[in-house]
């Protein structure tokens, strides 16, 4: 049985969250597009699709323990965007609570010794 290290806990829990939220971009596409439209982003439907793909693929890499650092870097950027665009600008609670936690988790994976896909 694999050892339950802090790196593994962060990687798997964040991976699950990113995949779930990424899938939500497709299952609730119209609602997500409406939200992205309120953020003032150009081409909100394209942004929703792109972010959904980033979150699903990045989360899958975390879950598979592959390309962990590159995935964490991209997902960290995704969370910075969420914090700024929907959290700070719109006051959305999830972007001011969960997104900073995920950003911290991605920073941890980027900086931890086992972040390269070895844990």
Jmol script that loads the backbone (N, CA, C; Angstrom):
load data "model"
ATOM      1  N   UNK A   1       0.837  -1.174   0.000  1.00  0.00           N
ATOM      2  CA  UNK A   1       0.000   0.000   0.000  1.00  0.00           C
ATOM      3  C   UNK A   1       0.888   1.245   0.000  1.00  0.00           C
ATOM      4  N   UNK A   2       0.530   2.228  -0.779  1.00  0.00           N
ATOM      5  CA  UNK A   2       1.316   3.449  -0.877  1.00  0.00           C
ATOM      6  C   UNK A   2       1.237   4.239   0.420  1.00  0.00           C
ATOM      7  N   UNK A   3       2.381   4.808   0.774  1.00  0.00           N
ATOM      8  CA  UNK A   3       2.445   5.607   1.997  1.00  0.00           C
ATOM      9  C   UNK A   3       1.661   6.909   1.807  1.00  0.00           C
ATOM     10  N   UNK A   4       0.950   7.299   2.825  1.00  0.00           N
ATOM     11  CA  UNK A   4       0.140   8.518   2.785  1.00  0.00           C
ATOM     12  C   UNK A   4       0.988   9.692   3.264  1.00  0.00           C
ATOM     13  N   UNK A   5       1.680  10.322   2.315  1.00  0.00           N
ATOM     14  CA  UNK A   5       2.542  11.465   2.623  1.00  0.00           C
ATOM     15  C   UNK A   5       1.760  12.760   2.419  1.00  0.00           C
ATOM     16  N   UNK A   6       2.234  13.864   2.991  1.00  0.00           N
ATOM     17  CA  UNK A   6       1.564  15.149   2.737  1.00  0.00           C
ATOM     18  C   UNK A   6       1.484  15.474   1.244  1.00  0.00           C
ATOM     19  N   UNK A   7       2.549  15.171   0.514  1.00  0.00           N
ATOM     20  CA  UNK A   7       2.549  15.421  -0.925  1.00  0.00           C
ATOM     21  C   UNK A   7       1.426  14.644  -1.611  1.00  0.00           C
ATOM     22  N   UNK A   8       1.306  13.392  -1.264  1.00  0.00           N
ATOM     23  CA  UNK A   8       0.276  12.530  -1.865  1.00  0.00           C
ATOM     24  C   UNK A   8      -1.136  13.021  -1.515  1.00  0.00           C
ATOM     25  N   UNK A   9      -1.328  13.424  -0.257  1.00  0.00           N
ATOM     26  CA  UNK A   9      -2.637  13.928   0.177  1.00  0.00           C
ATOM     27  C   UNK A   9      -3.011  15.180  -0.608  1.00  0.00           C
ATOM     28  N   UNK A  10      -2.083  16.123  -0.733  1.00  0.00           N
ATOM     29  CA  UNK A  10      -2.343  17.361  -1.474  1.00  0.00           C
ATOM     30  C   UNK A  10      -2.605  17.044  -2.941  1.00  0.00           C
ATOM     31  N   UNK A  11      -1.763  16.214  -3.523  1.00  0.00           N
ATOM     32  CA  UNK A  11      -1.869  15.890  -4.950  1.00  0.00           C
ATOM     33  C   UNK A  11      -3.201  15.223  -5.278  1.00  0.00           C
ATOM     34  N   UNK A  12      -3.588  14.248  -4.492  1.00  0.00           N
ATOM     35  CA  UNK A  12      -4.824  13.511  -4.789  1.00  0.00           C
ATOM     36  C   UNK A  12      -6.062  14.348  -4.481  1.00  0.00           C
ATOM     37  N   UNK A  13      -6.077  15.014  -3.333  1.00  0.00           N
ATOM     38  CA  UNK A  13      -7.266  15.808  -3.008  1.00  0.00           C
ATOM     39  C   UNK A  13      -7.441  16.951  -3.998  1.00  0.00           C
ATOM     40  N   UNK A  14      -6.355  17.646  -4.347  1.00  0.00           N
ATOM     41  CA  UNK A  14      -6.458  18.726  -5.333  1.00  0.00           C
ATOM     42  C   UNK A  14      -6.842  18.173  -6.694  1.00  0.00           C
ATOM     43  N   UNK A  15      -6.285  17.032  -7.068  1.00  0.00           N
ATOM     44  CA  UNK A  15      -6.621  16.420  -8.356  1.00  0.00           C
ATOM     45  C   UNK A  15      -8.106  16.125  -8.476  1.00  0.00           C
ATOM     46  N   UNK A  16      -8.676  15.558  -7.433  1.00  0.00           N
ATOM     47  CA  UNK A  16     -10.117  15.258  -7.425  1.00  0.00           C
ATOM     48  C   UNK A  16     -10.931  16.548  -7.558  1.00  0.00           C
ATOM     49  N   UNK A  17     -10.564  17.559  -6.788  1.00  0.00           N
ATOM     50  CA  UNK A  17     -11.300  18.832  -6.837  1.00  0.00           C
ATOM     51  C   UNK A  17     -11.213  19.454  -8.219  1.00  0.00           C
ATOM     52  N   UNK A  18     -10.019  19.484  -8.804  1.00  0.00           N
ATOM     53  CA  UNK A  18      -9.872  20.078 -10.141  1.00  0.00           C
ATOM     54  C   UNK A  18     -10.676  19.311 -11.185  1.00  0.00           C
ATOM     55  N   UNK A  19     -10.654  17.997 -11.139  1.00  0.00           N
ATOM     56  CA  UNK A  19     -11.430  17.209 -12.116  1.00  0.00           C
ATOM     57  C   UNK A  19     -12.920  17.486 -11.946  1.00  0.00           C
ATOM     58  N   UNK A  20     -13.401  17.514 -10.725  1.00  0.00           N
ATOM     59  CA  UNK A  20     -14.830  17.770 -10.481  1.00  0.00           C
ATOM     60  C   UNK A  20     -15.229  19.150 -10.984  1.00  0.00           C
ATOM     61  N   UNK A  21     -14.451  20.172 -10.637  1.00  0.00           N
ATOM     62  CA  UNK A  21     -14.782  21.526 -11.088  1.00  0.00           C
ATOM     63  C   UNK A  21     -14.630  21.660 -12.603  1.00  0.00           C
ATOM     64  N   UNK A  22     -13.643  20.983 -13.174  1.00  0.00           N
ATOM     65  CA  UNK A  22     -13.472  21.003 -14.623  1.00  0.00           C
ATOM     66  C   UNK A  22     -14.651  20.369 -15.335  1.00  0.00           C
ATOM     67  N   UNK A  23     -15.117  19.228 -14.832  1.00  0.00           N
ATOM     68  CA  UNK A  23     -16.294  18.582 -15.421  1.00  0.00           C
ATOM     69  C   UNK A  23     -17.520  19.474 -15.302  1.00  0.00           C
ATOM     70  N   UNK A  24     -17.603  20.212 -14.207  1.00  0.00           N
ATOM     71  CA  UNK A  24     -18.723  21.136 -14.026  1.00  0.00           C
ATOM     72  C   UNK A  24     -18.791  22.191 -15.109  1.00  0.00           C
ATOM     73  N   UNK A  25     -17.633  22.538 -15.660  1.00  0.00           N
ATOM     74  CA  UNK A  25     -17.609  23.526 -16.744  1.00  0.00           C
ATOM     75  C   UNK A  25     -18.346  23.004 -17.977  1.00  0.00           C
ATOM     76  N   UNK A  26     -18.432  21.693 -18.120  1.00  0.00           N
ATOM     77  CA  UNK A  26     -19.116  21.087 -19.264  1.00  0.00           C
ATOM     78  C   UNK A  26     -20.547  20.683 -18.930  1.00  0.00           C
ATOM     79  N   UNK A  27     -20.757  20.127 -17.735  1.00  0.00           N
ATOM     80  CA  UNK A  27     -22.101  19.704 -17.347  1.00  0.00           C
ATOM     81  C   UNK A  27     -23.023  20.884 -17.057  1.00  0.00           C
ATOM     82  N   UNK A  28     -22.455  22.001 -16.634  1.00  0.00           N
ATOM     83  CA  UNK A  28     -23.221  23.219 -16.358  1.00  0.00           C
ATOM     84  C   UNK A  28     -22.716  24.355 -17.253  1.00  0.00           C
ATOM     85  N   UNK A  29     -22.499  24.027 -18.519  1.00  0.00           N
ATOM     86  CA  UNK A  29     -21.826  24.956 -19.427  1.00  0.00           C
ATOM     87  C   UNK A  29     -22.535  26.311 -19.511  1.00  0.00           C
ATOM     88  N   UNK A  30     -23.840  26.320 -19.679  1.00  0.00           N
ATOM     89  CA  UNK A  30     -24.570  27.593 -19.837  1.00  0.00           C
ATOM     90  C   UNK A  30     -24.440  28.464 -18.586  1.00  0.00           C
ATOM     91  N   UNK A  31     -24.557  27.855 -17.425  1.00  0.00           N
ATOM     92  CA  UNK A  31     -24.412  28.603 -16.176  1.00  0.00           C
ATOM     93  C   UNK A  31     -23.002  29.152 -16.028  1.00  0.00           C
ATOM     94  N   UNK A  32     -22.024  28.336 -16.356  1.00  0.00           N
ATOM     95  CA  UNK A  32     -20.626  28.768 -16.278  1.00  0.00           C
ATOM     96  C   UNK A  32     -20.351  29.911 -17.262  1.00  0.00           C
ATOM     97  N   UNK A  33     -20.911  29.809 -18.463  1.00  0.00           N
ATOM     98  CA  UNK A  33     -20.735  30.884 -19.450  1.00  0.00           C
ATOM     99  C   UNK A  33     -21.341  32.181 -18.926  1.00  0.00           C
ATOM    100  N   UNK A  34     -22.506  32.097 -18.326  1.00  0.00           N
ATOM    101  CA  UNK A  34     -23.126  33.292 -17.734  1.00  0.00           C
ATOM    102  C   UNK A  34     -22.215  33.903 -16.664  1.00  0.00           C
ATOM    103  N   UNK A  35     -21.627  33.051 -15.828  1.00  0.00           N
ATOM    104  CA  UNK A  35     -20.711  33.548 -14.793  1.00  0.00           C
ATOM    105  C   UNK A  35     -19.497  34.211 -15.428  1.00  0.00           C
ATOM    106  N   UNK A  36     -18.910  33.561 -16.402  1.00  0.00           N
ATOM    107  CA  UNK A  36     -17.719  34.113 -17.052  1.00  0.00           C
ATOM    108  C   UNK A  36     -18.053  35.415 -17.775  1.00  0.00           C
ATOM    109  N   UNK A  37     -19.279  35.517 -18.258  1.00  0.00           N
ATOM    110  CA  UNK A  37     -19.708  36.761 -18.921  1.00  0.00           C
ATOM    111  C   UNK A  37     -19.712  37.912 -17.910  1.00  0.00           C
ATOM    112  N   UNK A  38     -20.152  37.646 -16.677  1.00  0.00           N
ATOM    113  CA  UNK A  38     -20.167  38.700 -15.660  1.00  0.00           C
ATOM    114  C   UNK A  38     -18.761  39.133 -15.258  1.00  0.00           C
ATOM    115  N   UNK A  39     -17.774  38.273 -15.505  1.00  0.00           N
ATOM    116  CA  UNK A  39     -16.384  38.614 -15.185  1.00  0.00           C
ATOM    117  C   UNK A  39     -15.792  39.590 -16.207  1.00  0.00           C
ATOM    118  N   UNK A  40     -16.518  39.793 -17.316  1.00  0.00           N
ATOM    119  CA  UNK A  40     -16.037  40.707 -18.339  1.00  0.00           C
ATOM    120  C   UNK A  40     -14.980  40.106 -19.252  1.00  0.00           C
ATOM    121  N   UNK A  41     -14.892  38.792 -19.262  1.00  0.00           N
ATOM    122  CA  UNK A  41     -13.912  38.140 -20.123  1.00  0.00           C
ATOM    123  C   UNK A  41     -14.417  38.069 -21.559  1.00  0.00           C
ATOM    124  N   UNK A  42     -13.535  38.262 -22.530  1.00  0.00           N
ATOM    125  CA  UNK A  42     -13.964  38.087 -23.920  1.00  0.00           C
ATOM    126  C   UNK A  42     -14.197  36.598 -24.196  1.00  0.00           C
ATOM    127  N   UNK A  43     -15.087  36.296 -25.109  1.00  0.00           N
ATOM    128  CA  UNK A  43     -15.373  34.908 -25.501  1.00  0.00           C
ATOM    129  C   UNK A  43     -15.603  33.995 -24.304  1.00  0.00           C
ATOM    130  N   UNK A  44     -16.602  34.283 -23.488  1.00  0.00           N
ATOM    131  CA  UNK A  44     -16.802  33.505 -22.249  1.00  0.00           C
ATOM    132  C   UNK A  44     -16.996  32.006 -22.499  1.00  0.00           C
ATOM    133  N   UNK A  45     -17.661  31.627 -23.581  1.00  0.00           N
ATOM    134  CA  UNK A  45     -17.857  30.194 -23.846  1.00  0.00           C
ATOM    135  C   UNK A  45     -16.521  29.513 -24.107  1.00  0.00           C
ATOM    136  N   UNK A  46     -15.644  30.182 -24.834  1.00  0.00           N
ATOM    137  CA  UNK A  46     -14.318  29.621 -25.116  1.00  0.00           C
ATOM    138  C   UNK A  46     -13.493  29.536 -23.832  1.00  0.00           C
ATOM    139  N   UNK A  47     -13.598  30.558 -22.980  1.00  0.00           N
ATOM    140  CA  UNK A  47     -12.885  30.533 -21.702  1.00  0.00           C
ATOM    141  C   UNK A  47     -13.370  29.379 -20.837  1.00  0.00           C
ATOM    142  N   UNK A  48     -14.668  29.169 -20.763  1.00  0.00           N
ATOM    143  CA  UNK A  48     -15.210  28.076 -19.953  1.00  0.00           C
ATOM    144  C   UNK A  48     -14.673  26.739 -20.450  1.00  0.00           C
ATOM    145  N   UNK A  49     -14.697  26.544 -21.747  1.00  0.00           N
ATOM    146  CA  UNK A  49     -14.198  25.290 -22.326  1.00  0.00           C
ATOM    147  C   UNK A  49     -12.713  25.120 -22.045  1.00  0.00           C
ATOM    148  N   UNK A  50     -11.930  26.158 -22.276  1.00  0.00           N
ATOM    149  CA  UNK A  50     -10.483  26.073 -22.061  1.00  0.00           C
ATOM    150  C   UNK A  50     -10.147  25.802 -20.600  1.00  0.00           C
ATOM    151  N   UNK A  51     -10.804  26.517 -19.692  1.00  0.00           N
ATOM    152  CA  UNK A  51     -10.540  26.315 -18.268  1.00  0.00           C
ATOM    153  C   UNK A  51     -10.993  24.924 -17.836  1.00  0.00           C
ATOM    154  N   UNK A  52     -12.115  24.462 -18.375  1.00  0.00           N
ATOM    155  CA  UNK A  52     -12.569  23.104 -18.060  1.00  0.00           C
ATOM    156  C   UNK A  52     -11.552  22.059 -18.480  1.00  0.00           C
ATOM    157  N   UNK A  53     -10.993  22.221 -19.670  1.00  0.00           N
ATOM    158  CA  UNK A  53      -9.969  21.283 -20.148  1.00  0.00           C
ATOM    159  C   UNK A  53      -8.726  21.350 -19.267  1.00  0.00           C
ATOM    160  N   UNK A  54      -8.287  22.565 -18.949  1.00  0.00           N
ATOM    161  CA  UNK A  54      -7.107  22.741 -18.088  1.00  0.00           C
ATOM    162  C   UNK A  54      -7.319  22.049 -16.748  1.00  0.00           C
ATOM    163  N   UNK A  55      -8.487  22.237 -16.151  1.00  0.00           N
ATOM    164  CA  UNK A  55      -8.745  21.651 -14.836  1.00  0.00           C
ATOM    165  C   UNK A  55      -8.866  20.133 -14.889  1.00  0.00           C
ATOM    166  N   UNK A  56      -9.514  19.599 -15.906  1.00  0.00           N
ATOM    167  CA  UNK A  56      -9.649  18.142 -16.021  1.00  0.00           C
ATOM    168  C   UNK A  56      -8.298  17.496 -16.297  1.00  0.00           C
ATOM    169  N   UNK A  57      -7.579  18.018 -17.273  1.00  0.00           N
ATOM    170  CA  UNK A  57      -6.293  17.424 -17.639  1.00  0.00           C
ATOM    171  C   UNK A  57      -5.276  17.619 -16.510  1.00  0.00           C
ATOM    172  N   UNK A  58      -5.213  18.827 -15.962  1.00  0.00           N
ATOM    173  CA  UNK A  58      -4.283  19.071 -14.860  1.00  0.00           C
ATOM    174  C   UNK A  58      -4.593  18.207 -13.660  1.00  0.00           C
ATOM    175  N   UNK A  59      -5.877  18.115 -13.302  1.00  0.00           N
ATOM    176  CA  UNK A  59      -6.276  17.258 -12.192  1.00  0.00           C
ATOM    177  C   UNK A  59      -5.957  15.800 -12.449  1.00  0.00           C
ATOM    178  N   UNK A  60      -6.148  15.363 -13.688  1.00  0.00           N
ATOM    179  CA  UNK A  60      -5.831  13.972 -14.046  1.00  0.00           C
ATOM    180  C   UNK A  60      -4.332  13.704 -13.919  1.00  0.00           C
ATOM    181  N   UNK A  61      -3.506  14.668 -14.323  1.00  0.00           N
ATOM    182  CA  UNK A  61      -2.056  14.510 -14.146  1.00  0.00           C
ATOM    183  C   UNK A  61      -1.699  14.399 -12.671  1.00  0.00           C
ATOM    184  N   UNK A  62      -2.319  15.210 -11.831  1.00  0.00           N
ATOM    185  CA  UNK A  62      -2.055  15.115 -10.395  1.00  0.00           C
ATOM    186  C   UNK A  62      -2.454  13.744  -9.867  1.00  0.00           C
ATOM    187  N   UNK A  63      -3.634  13.277 -10.269  1.00  0.00           N
ATOM    188  CA  UNK A  63      -4.116  11.971  -9.801  1.00  0.00           C
ATOM    189  C   UNK A  63      -3.226  10.827 -10.286  1.00  0.00           C
ATOM    190  N   UNK A  64      -2.723  10.953 -11.505  1.00  0.00           N
ATOM    191  CA  UNK A  64      -1.874   9.908 -12.081  1.00  0.00           C
ATOM    192  C   UNK A  64      -0.418  10.032 -11.627  1.00  0.00           C
ATOM    193  N   UNK A  65      -0.099  11.093 -10.878  1.00  0.00           N
ATOM    194  CA  UNK A  65       1.266  11.349 -10.416  1.00  0.00           C
ATOM    195  C   UNK A  65       2.229  11.475 -11.601  1.00  0.00           C
ATOM    196  N   UNK A  66       1.780  12.167 -12.618  1.00  0.00           N
ATOM    197  CA  UNK A  66       2.581  12.398 -13.823  1.00  0.00           C
ATOM    198  C   UNK A  66       2.625  13.891 -14.095  1.00  0.00           C
ATOM    199  N   UNK A  67       3.785  14.368 -14.503  1.00  0.00           N
ATOM    200  CA  UNK A  67       3.948  15.794 -14.837  1.00  0.00           C
ATOM    201  C   UNK A  67       3.368  16.692 -13.750  1.00  0.00           C
ATOM    202  N   UNK A  68       3.625  16.320 -12.512  1.00  0.00           N
ATOM    203  CA  UNK A  68       3.018  17.009 -11.369  1.00  0.00           C
ATOM    204  C   UNK A  68       3.406  18.481 -11.331  1.00  0.00           C
ATOM    205  N   UNK A  69       4.695  18.780 -11.460  1.00  0.00           N
ATOM    206  CA  UNK A  69       5.107  20.185 -11.377  1.00  0.00           C
ATOM    207  C   UNK A  69       4.556  21.028 -12.521  1.00  0.00           C
ATOM    208  N   UNK A  70       4.642  20.588 -13.776  1.00  0.00           N
ATOM    209  CA  UNK A  70       4.028  21.404 -14.839  1.00  0.00           C
ATOM    210  C   UNK A  70       2.520  21.574 -14.646  1.00  0.00           C
ATOM    211  N   UNK A  71       1.837  20.511 -14.228  1.00  0.00           N
ATOM    212  CA  UNK A  71       0.396  20.608 -13.989  1.00  0.00           C
ATOM    213  C   UNK A  71       0.117  21.577 -12.857  1.00  0.00           C
ATOM    214  N   UNK A  72       0.898  21.486 -11.780  1.00  0.00           N
ATOM    215  CA  UNK A  72       0.708  22.381 -10.637  1.00  0.00           C
ATOM    216  C   UNK A  72       0.943  23.835 -11.036  1.00  0.00           C
ATOM    217  N   UNK A  73       1.915  24.078 -11.899  1.00  0.00           N
ATOM    218  CA  UNK A  73       2.186  25.443 -12.348  1.00  0.00           C
ATOM    219  C   UNK A  73       1.005  26.006 -13.127  1.00  0.00           C
ATOM    220  N   UNK A  74       0.472  25.228 -14.052  1.00  0.00           N
ATOM    221  CA  UNK A  74      -0.681  25.678 -14.846  1.00  0.00           C
ATOM    222  C   UNK A  74      -1.901  25.865 -13.955  1.00  0.00           C
ATOM    223  N   UNK A  75      -2.131  24.921 -13.059  1.00  0.00           N
ATOM    224  CA  UNK A  75      -3.294  25.016 -12.173  1.00  0.00           C
ATOM    225  C   UNK A  75      -3.150  26.162 -11.176  1.00  0.00           C
ATOM    226  N   UNK A  76      -1.929  26.471 -10.775  1.00  0.00           N
ATOM    227  CA  UNK A  76      -1.707  27.637  -9.916  1.00  0.00           C
ATOM    228  C   UNK A  76      -2.116  28.908 -10.658  1.00  0.00           C
ATOM    229  N   UNK A  77      -1.756  29.005 -11.928  1.00  0.00           N
ATOM    230  CA  UNK A  77      -2.177  30.148 -12.742  1.00  0.00           C
ATOM    231  C   UNK A  77      -3.684  30.230 -12.858  1.00  0.00           C
ATOM    232  N   UNK A  78      -4.315  29.078 -13.008  1.00  0.00           N
ATOM    233  CA  UNK A  78      -5.777  29.005 -13.061  1.00  0.00           C
ATOM    234  C   UNK A  78      -6.383  29.563 -11.769  1.00  0.00           C
ATOM    235  N   UNK A  79      -5.781  29.208 -10.631  1.00  0.00           N
ATOM    236  CA  UNK A  79      -6.308  29.686  -9.355  1.00  0.00           C
ATOM    237  C   UNK A  79      -6.039  31.173  -9.138  1.00  0.00           C
ATOM    238  N   UNK A  80      -4.913  31.672  -9.599  1.00  0.00           N
ATOM    239  CA  UNK A  80      -4.669  33.117  -9.525  1.00  0.00           C
ATOM    240  C   UNK A  80      -5.748  33.841 -10.318  1.00  0.00           C
ATOM    241  N   UNK A  81      -6.048  33.333 -11.508  1.00  0.00           N
ATOM    242  CA  UNK A  81      -7.115  33.925 -12.324  1.00  0.00           C
ATOM    243  C   UNK A  81      -8.451  33.896 -11.613  1.00  0.00           C
ATOM    244  N   UNK A  82      -8.787  32.770 -10.985  1.00  0.00           N
ATOM    245  CA  UNK A  82     -10.059  32.656 -10.273  1.00  0.00           C
ATOM    246  C   UNK A  82     -10.122  33.628  -9.103  1.00  0.00           C
ATOM    247  N   UNK A  83      -9.028  33.723  -8.373  1.00  0.00           N
ATOM    248  CA  UNK A  83      -9.001  34.626  -7.214  1.00  0.00           C
ATOM    249  C   UNK A  83      -9.191  36.069  -7.656  1.00  0.00           C
ATOM    250  N   UNK A  84      -8.495  36.472  -8.710  1.00  0.00           N
ATOM    251  CA  UNK A  84      -8.555  37.865  -9.162  1.00  0.00           C
ATOM    252  C   UNK A  84      -9.868  38.178  -9.859  1.00  0.00           C
ATOM    253  N   UNK A  85     -10.245  37.348 -10.837  1.00  0.00           N
ATOM    254  CA  UNK A  85     -11.393  37.658 -11.700  1.00  0.00           C
ATOM    255  C   UNK A  85     -12.735  37.449 -11.021  1.00  0.00           C
ATOM    256  N   UNK A  86     -12.895  36.322 -10.326  1.00  0.00           N
ATOM    257  CA  UNK A  86     -14.203  36.072  -9.707  1.00  0.00           C
ATOM    258  C   UNK A  86     -14.207  36.318  -8.207  1.00  0.00           C
ATOM    259  N   UNK A  87     -13.065  36.172  -7.570  1.00  0.00           N
ATOM    260  CA  UNK A  87     -13.008  36.380  -6.134  1.00  0.00           C
ATOM    261  C   UNK A  87     -12.912  37.838  -5.754  1.00  0.00           C
ATOM    262  N   UNK A  88     -11.802  38.454  -6.079  1.00  0.00           N
ATOM    263  CA  UNK A  88     -11.600  39.854  -5.704  1.00  0.00           C
ATOM    264  C   UNK A  88     -12.532  40.797  -6.457  1.00  0.00           C
ATOM    265  N   UNK A  89     -12.712  40.573  -7.753  1.00  0.00           N
ATOM    266  CA  UNK A  89     -13.530  41.480  -8.556  1.00  0.00           C
ATOM    267  C   UNK A  89     -15.031  41.292  -8.348  1.00  0.00           C
ATOM    268  N   UNK A  90     -15.461  40.047  -8.086  1.00  0.00           N
ATOM    269  CA  UNK A  90     -16.894  39.762  -7.982  1.00  0.00           C
ATOM    270  C   UNK A  90     -17.333  39.332  -6.584  1.00  0.00           C
ATOM    271  N   UNK A  91     -16.390  39.056  -5.710  1.00  0.00           N
ATOM    272  CA  UNK A  91     -16.730  38.651  -4.352  1.00  0.00           C
ATOM    273  C   UNK A  91     -17.278  37.249  -4.228  1.00  0.00           C
ATOM    274  N   UNK A  92     -16.996  36.379  -5.188  1.00  0.00           N
ATOM    275  CA  UNK A  92     -17.492  35.007  -5.110  1.00  0.00           C
ATOM    276  C   UNK A  92     -16.740  34.251  -4.020  1.00  0.00           C
ATOM    277  N   UNK A  93     -17.498  33.711  -3.103  1.00  0.00           N
ATOM    278  CA  UNK A  93     -16.944  33.089  -1.901  1.00  0.00           C
ATOM    279  C   UNK A  93     -16.000  31.939  -2.235  1.00  0.00           C
ATOM    280  N   UNK A  94     -16.376  31.070  -3.155  1.00  0.00           N
ATOM    281  CA  UNK A  94     -15.540  29.898  -3.454  1.00  0.00           C
ATOM    282  C   UNK A  94     -14.191  30.325  -4.025  1.00  0.00           C
ATOM    283  N   UNK A  95     -14.179  31.448  -4.736  1.00  0.00           N
ATOM    284  CA  UNK A  95     -12.919  31.939  -5.297  1.00  0.00           C
ATOM    285  C   UNK A  95     -12.086  32.679  -4.259  1.00  0.00           C
ATOM    286  N   UNK A  96     -12.664  32.947  -3.110  1.00  0.00           N
ATOM    287  CA  UNK A  96     -11.918  33.578  -2.019  1.00  0.00           C
ATOM    288  C   UNK A  96     -11.603  32.596  -0.900  1.00  0.00           C
ATOM    289  N   UNK A  97     -12.081  31.354  -1.027  1.00  0.00           N
ATOM    290  CA  UNK A  97     -11.832  30.342   0.005  1.00  0.00           C
ATOM    291  C   UNK A  97     -11.112  29.128  -0.591  1.00  0.00           C
ATOM    292  N   UNK A  98     -11.780  28.399  -1.459  1.00  0.00           N
ATOM    293  CA  UNK A  98     -11.191  27.188  -2.028  1.00  0.00           C
ATOM    294  C   UNK A  98     -10.043  27.503  -2.979  1.00  0.00           C
ATOM    295  N   UNK A  99     -10.191  28.520  -3.807  1.00  0.00           N
ATOM    296  CA  UNK A  99      -9.132  28.836  -4.775  1.00  0.00           C
ATOM    297  C   UNK A  99      -7.801  29.170  -4.095  1.00  0.00           C
ATOM    298  N   UNK A 100      -7.781  29.988  -3.029  1.00  0.00           N
ATOM    299  CA  UNK A 100      -6.497  30.218  -2.354  1.00  0.00           C
ATOM    300  C   UNK A 100      -5.911  28.941  -1.732  1.00  0.00           C
ATOM    301  N   UNK A 101      -6.768  28.067  -1.234  1.00  0.00           N
ATOM    302  CA  UNK A 101      -6.276  26.795  -0.690  1.00  0.00           C
ATOM    303  C   UNK A 101      -5.653  25.941  -1.790  1.00  0.00           C
ATOM    304  N   UNK A 102      -6.313  25.897  -2.941  1.00  0.00           N
ATOM    305  CA  UNK A 102      -5.762  25.141  -4.070  1.00  0.00           C
ATOM    306  C   UNK A 102      -4.470  25.780  -4.569  1.00  0.00           C
ATOM    307  N   UNK A 103      -4.422  27.097  -4.588  1.00  0.00           N
ATOM    308  CA  UNK A 103      -3.194  27.793  -4.981  1.00  0.00           C
ATOM    309  C   UNK A 103      -2.053  27.423  -4.026  1.00  0.00           C
ATOM    310  N   UNK A 104      -2.332  27.414  -2.735  1.00  0.00           N
ATOM    311  CA  UNK A 104      -1.321  27.015  -1.755  1.00  0.00           C
ATOM    312  C   UNK A 104      -0.888  25.566  -1.982  1.00  0.00           C
ATOM    313  N   UNK A 105      -1.846  24.704  -2.289  1.00  0.00           N
ATOM    314  CA  UNK A 105      -1.519  23.310  -2.570  1.00  0.00           C
ATOM    315  C   UNK A 105      -0.636  23.166  -3.795  1.00  0.00           C
ATOM    316  N   UNK A 106      -0.918  23.952  -4.829  1.00  0.00           N
ATOM    317  CA  UNK A 106      -0.102  23.887  -6.044  1.00  0.00           C
ATOM    318  C   UNK A 106       1.301  24.428  -5.768  1.00  0.00           C
ATOM    319  N   UNK A 107       1.401  25.475  -4.943  1.00  0.00           N
ATOM    320  CA  UNK A 107       2.716  25.997  -4.560  1.00  0.00           C
ATOM    321  C   UNK A 107       3.496  24.926  -3.787  1.00  0.00           C
ATOM    322  N   UNK A 108       2.803  24.236  -2.898  1.00  0.00           N
ATOM    323  CA  UNK A 108       3.435  23.156  -2.138  1.00  0.00           C
ATOM    324  C   UNK A 108       3.975  22.081  -3.083  1.00  0.00           C
ATOM    325  N   UNK A 109       3.165  21.678  -4.068  1.00  0.00           N
ATOM    326  CA  UNK A 109       3.609  20.649  -5.011  1.00  0.00           C
ATOM    327  C   UNK A 109       4.781  21.137  -5.854  1.00  0.00           C
ATOM    328  N   UNK A 110       4.773  22.406  -6.187  1.00  0.00           N
ATOM    329  CA  UNK A 110       5.881  22.963  -6.975  1.00  0.00           C
ATOM    330  C   UNK A 110       7.183  22.977  -6.177  1.00  0.00           C
ATOM    331  N   UNK A 111       7.081  23.218  -4.884  1.00  0.00           N
ATOM    332  CA  UNK A 111       8.276  23.407  -4.061  1.00  0.00           C
ATOM    333  C   UNK A 111       8.708  22.179  -3.264  1.00  0.00           C
ATOM    334  N   UNK A 112       7.832  21.200  -3.122  1.00  0.00           N
ATOM    335  CA  UNK A 112       8.163  20.044  -2.288  1.00  0.00           C
ATOM    336  C   UNK A 112       9.087  19.081  -3.029  1.00  0.00           C
ATOM    337  N   UNK A 113       9.940  18.379  -2.288  1.00  0.00           N
ATOM    338  CA  UNK A 113      10.868  17.426  -2.911  1.00  0.00           C
ATOM    339  C   UNK A 113      10.177  16.320  -3.707  1.00  0.00           C
ATOM    340  N   UNK A 114       8.983  15.907  -3.267  1.00  0.00           N
ATOM    341  CA  UNK A 114       8.282  14.839  -3.976  1.00  0.00           C
ATOM    342  C   UNK A 114       7.318  15.355  -5.024  1.00  0.00           C
ATOM    343  N   UNK A 115       7.440  16.595  -5.436  1.00  0.00           N
ATOM    344  CA  UNK A 115       6.485  17.195  -6.359  1.00  0.00           C
ATOM    345  C   UNK A 115       6.671  16.846  -7.809  1.00  0.00           C
ATOM    346  N   UNK A 116       7.715  16.115  -8.144  1.00  0.00           N
ATOM    347  CA  UNK A 116       7.996  15.853  -9.552  1.00  0.00           C
ATOM    348  C   UNK A 116       7.319  14.612 -10.087  1.00  0.00           C
ATOM    349  N   UNK A 117       6.550  13.948  -9.286  1.00  0.00           N
ATOM    350  CA  UNK A 117       5.883  12.729  -9.742  1.00  0.00           C
ATOM    351  C   UNK A 117       6.493  11.499  -9.108  1.00  0.00           C
ATOM    352  N   UNK A 118       7.139  11.664  -7.960  1.00  0.00           N
ATOM    353  CA  UNK A 118       7.795  10.534  -7.317  1.00  0.00           C
ATOM    354  C   UNK A 118       7.092  10.039  -6.069  1.00  0.00           C
ATOM    355  N   UNK A 119       5.989  10.696  -5.673  1.00  0.00           N
ATOM    356  CA  UNK A 119       5.317  10.241  -4.456  1.00  0.00           C
ATOM    357  C   UNK A 119       4.016   9.551  -4.768  1.00  0.00           C
TER     358      UNK A 119
END
end "model"
wireframe off; spacefill off
backbone 0.3
color backbone group
